[in-house]
Amino acid sequence: LVSNSFKVGDFIMDIGNRTVMHDHKPVSLTKKEFDLLHYLALNKNRVLTRMQLTEHIWGDVMEEDYDSNYIDVHMKNLRKKLGAFASVDWLETVRGIGYRLNQS
């Protein structure tokens, strides 16, 4: 593995090329989905609130907007795309708080 690539579950994330691969097959993610997965991976085993994720990916968020379900929708799409290739049980929803990427 090259230094800017790392394993996330059964996937290889290449930060430099902004790609996610499974078994040498590319997984097609949007920029936001890639950023979300990358940020969760950087903070693996830590619960990130929806607010933290939103601020990281969208920058400043208007107050009344922070409760929106942007993150949930992106997580759902991300799970669906990755889940087509392999199990994503390491991508955990922490009820009422946010999300966590569990990796040993």
C-alpha positions in Angstrom: 0.0 0.0 0.0 1.2 3.5 -0.9 1.5 5.9 2.0 -1.6 7.9 1.0 -3.8 4.7 0.8 -5.3 2.9 3.7 -7.7 0.1 4.5 -11.3 0.9 5.6 -13.1 -2.4 6.1 -12.6 -4.4 3.0 -11.9 -1.2 0.9 -8.7 0.7 0.0 -9.0 4.4 0.2 -6.5 6.4 -1.9 -6.5 10.0 -0.7 -4.2 11.4 -3.4 -6.4 10.0 -6.2 -9.7 10.3 -4.2 -10.6 6.8 -5.1 -12.1 3.9 -3.1 -11.4 0.4 -4.4 -12.7 -3.0 -3.5 -10.9 -6.0 -4.8 -9.3 -3.8 -7.6 -12.7 -2.5 -8.6 -13.5 1.2 -8.2 -16.4 2.3 -6.0 -18.1 5.3 -7.5 -18.5 7.9 -4.8 -19.5 11.6 -4.9 -17.0 14.2 -3.6 -19.1 14.6 -0.4 -19.4 10.8 0.1 -15.6 10.4 -0.3 -15.0 13.3 2.2 -17.4 11.8 4.7 -15.8 8.4 4.6 -12.3 10.0 4.7 -13.2 12.1 7.8 -14.8 9.1 9.6 -11.7 7.1 8.8 -9.3 9.8 10.1 -11.4 9.7 13.3 -11.9 6.0 13.5 -13.4 4.5 16.6 -14.6 8.0 17.7 -18.2 9.1 17.5 -18.6 12.1 15.3 -21.8 14.2 15.7 -23.8 15.2 12.7 -22.8 18.7 13.5 -19.1 17.9 13.4 -19.5 16.0 10.1 -21.6 18.8 8.6 -19.1 21.5 9.6 -16.2 19.5 8.3 -17.8 18.7 4.9 -19.9 21.8 4.2 -17.9 24.3 6.2 -20.0 26.7 8.2 -23.6 25.8 8.5 -26.5 28.1 9.1 -27.9 27.6 12.6 -31.4 26.6 11.6 -30.0 24.1 9.1 -27.8 22.1 11.3 -30.6 19.7 12.2 -31.1 18.8 8.5 -30.7 15.2 7.3 -27.9 15.9 4.8 -25.6 13.7 6.7 -28.1 10.9 7.0 -28.8 10.9 3.3 -25.1 10.9 2.4 -24.5 8.1 4.9 -27.3 6.1 3.5 -26.0 6.5 -0.1 -22.4 5.7 1.1 -23.6 2.5 2.8 -25.6 1.5 -0.2 -22.6 2.0 -2.6 -20.1 0.3 -0.4 -22.6 -2.3 0.7 -22.9 -3.4 -2.9 -19.3 -4.7 -2.7 -18.9 -5.8 0.9 -20.3 -5.7 4.4 -20.2 -2.2 6.0 -21.1 -3.1 9.5 -18.0 -1.1 10.6 -20.0 2.0 9.7 -22.0 2.5 12.8 -25.0 4.8 13.5 -24.9 6.1 17.0 -28.5 6.8 17.7 -29.3 10.5 18.5 -25.6 11.5 18.1 -24.0 10.7 14.8 -21.7 8.1 13.3 -18.6 6.1 14.0 -16.2 4.1 11.8 -15.1 1.1 13.9 -11.7 -0.4 13.0 -9.2 -2.3 15.1 
